Amino acid sequence: MNAKHAILDRLASALGRPVTEGNTEPVSSSDIPRDYRTTADMGEAERIELLTDRLVDYDAGVHEVPAEQVPQKVAELLGDAGSIVVPHDLDSGWADKTDAKVYQDSRDEPLSIDELDSVDAVVTGATVAIADTGTICLAGENTGRRAITLVPDHHIIVLKKKDICTIVPEGVAVLEERGLTTSSQTWVSGPSASVDIEFQRVAGVHGPRTLDVIITD
C-alpha cells in the first residue's frame, strides 16, 4: 500500500466507509447515494427571474428578447467590434446583423490562439443554464470549442428559455439525456474576481471581461 492509499483509507475509515486496503477497484455509480434533491418545482418565469438575479450579481448583462430580435440584439451588443468568432454550427442568423467580420471556428479547422486573441468578441449558444447557481453550461452544438469562449474579451451567449432548469441535478440530467456527459464542457459561473497583468481588479465569471446573455424563445 502506498501513501495515497493509506490517506484514502484513513479518510474512508473516518467517514465510516469500508477501507480498501490498497484495492483501487472503481466504485459503481449505482453504489453512490442519491438522496439529494434531483428536481425542483418552479415555473418558467420564476426560473428566468432567478437566473437573471444570479447573472446580474456577477456583473453579466442580461437581455430578454423574442427570437426574431436576437440578430439585432447581438449586433447592438457587439457595437463597433471589428471582428468576432462563432462556432461553425451556430444557429443561422444570430450573427447576420453585425457589421463585424465573422470568423468561423471548428475542431477540424480551429483558429490559432493568436487569431482568437485578435478578435473582439465571441457569440455562442448554450446547452443548459442552472438558475439556482447562475451557471451556464456550454457543450455540444452551437457552443464551439472551449478556447473560443475563453480568449476573446467579450462573450455573448444566446440562451433559449426551454434550456433553463432550476437546480444542478436537473442540468446534469439534461447533459445525460443529450449524450454529452463525456463531451468537452465549459461551465460558466460566478461571481469571481481576478487581477490582470496590469494589477487591475476584474470581476466576472470566466475568461472574457464582459459577458452578455440573451434569453430568448
Secondary structure, DSSP 8 states (H G I E B T S, - for coil): --HHHHHHHHHHHHTT----TT------GGGS---S-------HHHHHHHHHHHHHHTT-EEEE--GGGHHHHHHHHHTT-SEEEEETT--TTTTTT--SEEEEE-SSS---HHHHHHSSEEEE--SEEETTTTEEEE-STTT--HHHHHSSSEEEEEEEGGGEESSHHHHHHHHHHTT-TTS--EEE---EEEE-TT--EEEESSSSSEEEEEEE-
